[in-house]
Amino acid sequence: MIYNYLLIAFRNLRKNSTYSLLNVLGLGLSIACCLLIFLMVHYHLSFDTYHKKADRTVRMVTDINLETVTPFRGSPNPMSKALRSEFSFIEKAAMYAGRYEAVISVPNVSGIPDKYKEEGKFAFVEPEVFEILDLPLQQGDVAALREPNTALLTEKIARKYYGGTDVIGKTFRYDNKVDFRVVGVLRDLPDNTDYTNEILVSWSTRNSMPEHAPYLDNWGGISGDTYCLAALQEGRSIAELEAAMPEFRKKYRHPESEMLFQYKPFPLKAMHLNTDYGNGNMEKSYLWALALIGLFLLITACVNFINMATAQALKRAREVGVRKSLGSTRGQLFWQFMFETALIVVAAVVIGVVLAMFSLPYLNTWMEENIHLEGPGRLPMALFLLALSVLVIFLAGAYPGLVQARFQPVVSLKGLAETGRASGFSLRRVLVTTQFTISQILIIGAAVVTAQIQFARDADWGFRPGVVFTVPVPERAHMNALKEQIAAISGVKNVSLCYQPPASSSNNQTGVQFENRPEGEPWMVNNKPADAQYIETFGLKLVAGRNLQPSDTVREYLVNETFVKKLNLASPEEILNKKANIDGVNAPIVGVVADFHNWGFSQDISAISFTTASSGYSTCAVELQPGNPAQVLEQVKKVWENNYPDYYYECNFMDDLMAEFLESESIIMRLIHIFAGIAIFIGCLGLYGLASFMVVRKTKEIGIRKTLGATVPGILWLFGKEYIRLILIAFVIAAPVAWWAMNAWLQNYVYHTTLGPGIFVIGLLSTFAVAFVTVGFQSIQAAVANPVKSLRSE
Amino acid sequence: MLELKNIEKYYQNGATKSYVLRYVNAHIAEGEFVSIMGPSGSGKSTLLHILGMLDEPTEGEYWFLGEAVHKFNERRRTELYQQYIGFVFQAYHLIDDLTVYENLETPLLYKKVPSGERKSRIADLLDRFNIVAKKDLFPAQLSGGQQQLVGIARALIGNPKLILADEPTGNLQSQQAREIMDVFKKLNEEDGVTIVQVTHSDANAQYGKRILNLMDGRVESEDIVRK
């Protein structure tokens, strides 16, 4: 029986090869997308879930409680010690302080050490971290990490530095200052972890480092890269720890106010998808949106299948009648049709998997991800594919199968099966409308995301990104020489030493006390150390007062308009020559600059102060004269390397730095463009198939109408009016849904584009255009055909 | 063998009923060869479809080998049908995508006959109808008469007790038609298969033993064929 089903299914697919091809292609594409989306969702949901104690591990985070609550990723240095002594139900607690940048010097035979600049690889850790996270040791001893100046490396890093993994006892130097001895080698880290540091050095080393030692017992400072991880004892709940926090806070208070820092245990497994405390730029809502898009694509492909199958059912009606007269039951017929569907779906799955395999590397590049088909994700992937196949077989095959199996033999033998009429056709309308709705929602979504990115790109940031680039200032020692020498290069217009450019992800937030007000202000100021050339180099506009005078220490402040507003002063002039205490230094405010975007567009503009605190300089900003920069850049590099031979040269143009603020939006844009394109393409395949059936069915009608005097446009209208009506109905459904979803998305941005009618018109018109191109050709062909021919063939 | 009691078939069209069959009573004994005749639209085919359980009467009783068919659900009807009835159509209705061999095999697959027995039965019939050489051809490659031979062979493959034929020679030339009718006659006389045929042609009706004349859905008269 199964052989017979297979045989007839195969012959049928071959006979209707166009139809089969459209179906296999459409389903294959959507299955490929679903698979990729599944891999991506699965990957992101799997982050840090593989640790044996993941369920009972927390990271201590801090809410900074000012006029608004600011969530913060880190916790103070003494946190782990306090947790250990305070709560017996905490099994282990450990500090983990990642350094964003580290220069590692590895001695070699030549005597001149090899230098490596490592980003996000270096971290100070307490040895307890190995009893919390799964960081398996390949060789060596974790206990040795209690000693200062000891380090563990991953195999990858060991091979990179020393050419092999037998490296115990070898040494390296960190930031040209501190020496470390390797005491163990770790297995390479999996991709799905946010704890990606591969050079783990002993926490106790910090006791002898002047920049860290004074703060190790300090509850007053927190850094985003310094975490406290804690594993609770089995059976104890995170809520229990959270409930104990108010008491804990009173005991280990911040000197100023116990309310300022509110500590909170946050589950390790939830960290990756949390934008407040986590480090990823993937949000749960994006994963949901992706899953929804995957479902959309699947529905679109299944709709194609159902449409084409029911349109085709007429052709198969006679066969159904014959089979029933040969003694087939309804069930046997249903399964015969399901078998055909299954055959198409299996072919589509094969094509889908191949497509997914080929496109995965591109997806990884676009999304800046690291997703693989191999590895532990394989079993869930196979199960997903199996479930997906069964789902698609039933979603796509069940309805046409049921309809065809139910044909009355007597009626269908006469070739008058009732599919086409009332019920079948209105269902097909519903399905086509569904497809149009999905396409329009995706088109509108894509248009809104694009518009928002365009808005951010074209918007006035309040400073001129122009031809400005930055180079690092690794040591204070030579910075003034560096500045002078760069300024002397012809082609350089301005040079400024500063902490960071106006918009930056590195910030220095601190409290502020204005004039003689008794209390500190309930908000923080973003203090940006910068010299007197800063506002000219970056093109900041002075709205009141004057610029800073050159100095190496804090003598006076410049602030922005928001600073003035937050102090409730009526005009910028009022603040001039008043004193403010920022970061412990009292000095007059001499000027006010116009507001500029310091965070990108998703957040409010901060209160900002500039001051000539040269101890905080870490960047040198260079503005170029118009002209060919290549030669100038070369000279800047030479000058820099002369001053800092021990460091790594790096040059970043402001345009690139600012593009980083739009990174997650750009990723979303690319994704939604791709998926909207695919959804439209799949929809087109179906529409094309459907249109061919309609043309065939109406050939005779067209012939008769033409002999009765119908014109070509009149005939085209016969086809067109149906589609126009369906597209309009789809628009009525799609527009509010898309408006609601995209409006909610735009609310993430304090500064955003407006949802004008233009975007919706784009959605509607492009659907018309797509439908016209897909259906138009065949309709025109049918309309201009010679009626004598079509009538004769009947 | 089968008995029809007050069979009615009508379609409700708003308030009016349009009747296809009215008060049809008939009795057909095992081994008979009955022809149903009548003008177009008199309900011949509908009656045949009801006999063949492909269609249901709106009212009335249908007894087949002592069983109340009108009370059966679709599954029981299919079982009964598979066991006892073979159908021959005017338009042959072979499945285009299957070869002659596979067309013959299909009813046996639905009856879940084991493979060995399927092979021997098909070989038997191919032999009997002299179409062994055609077994791997598709229907479109055969003449009308050959197609109808395959149609009859397919109807016979399940060893039915009753063959229902709906104008089996309607699409054939007279020479081929005569050959087909001879096959039916032989089946009836030598193998004892009960045959009910619908026909327009007096000549074909003469092959049978009894004629039911239908007019506007009623059985108007019955004739006995005299040789």
Boltz contact constraints between the chains, C-beta under 6 A:
constraints:
  - contact:
      token1: [A, 1]
      token2: [B, 109]
      max_distance: 6.0
  - contact:
      token1: [A, 4]
      token2: [B, 109]
      max_distance: 6.0
  - contact:
      token1: [A, 8]
      token2: [B, 97]
      max_distance: 6.0
  - contact:
      token1: [A, 11]
      token2: [B, 97]
      max_distance: 6.0
  - contact:
      token1: [A, 319]
      token2: [B, 95]
      max_distance: 6.0
  - contact:
      token1: [A, 322]
      token2: [B, 93]
      max_distance: 6.0
  - contact:
      token1: [A, 322]
      token2: [B, 95]
      max_distance: 6.0
  - contact:
      token1: [A, 325]
      token2: [B, 54]
      max_distance: 6.0
  - contact:
      token1: [A, 325]
      token2: [B, 87]
      max_distance: 6.0
  - contact:
      token1: [A, 326]
      token2: [B, 106]
      max_distance: 6.0
  - contact:
      token1: [A, 326]
      token2: [B, 107]
      max_distance: 6.0
  - contact:
      token1: [A, 327]
      token2: [B, 81]
      max_distance: 6.0
  - contact:
      token1: [A, 327]
      token2: [B, 82]
      max_distance: 6.0
  - contact:
      token1: [A, 327]
      token2: [B, 107]
      max_distance: 6.0
  - contact:
      token1: [A, 327]
      token2: [B, 110]
      max_distance: 6.0
  - contact:
      token1: [A, 328]
      token2: [B, 110]
      max_distance: 6.0
  - contact:
      token1: [A, 329]
      token2: [B, 78]
      max_distance: 6.0
  - contact:
      token1: [A, 409]
      token2: [B, 54]
      max_distance: 6.0
  - contact:
      token1: [A, 410]
      token2: [B, 49]
      max_distance: 6.0
  - contact:
      token1: [A, 410]
      token2: [B, 54]
      max_distance: 6.0
  - contact:
      token1: [A, 410]
      token2: [B, 55]
      max_distance: 6.0
